[in-house]
């Protein structure tokens, strides 16, 4: 299951915001280049209330959660909430670099994310 803080907000917009565009491109790339199966990829917004998020976990039953997170700008309260929500999943959580930075063209961050994905 793939997620990031702001996914729900981005999905509500009339046009795809840059970070959602990058998010989708990365999913397409892992299917094309790493041969992941599209049917095995799910996305569920992290920016929902706890109960709705929990229902998504119950529905998808992920073996792995890929979390895009900007570690430098997210405050400790946000990190604590995320860890609490994801702790309920009972699976491995892999943290990936910020979609914001990738959407701004930071190639070093893109390369870092790709290396993490290749190692899975």
Helices and strands as residue ranges (DSSP letters): E 2-4, H 7-11, H 18-33, G 38-40, H 50-60, E 64-68, H 76-87, E 92-96, H 99-103, H 107-118
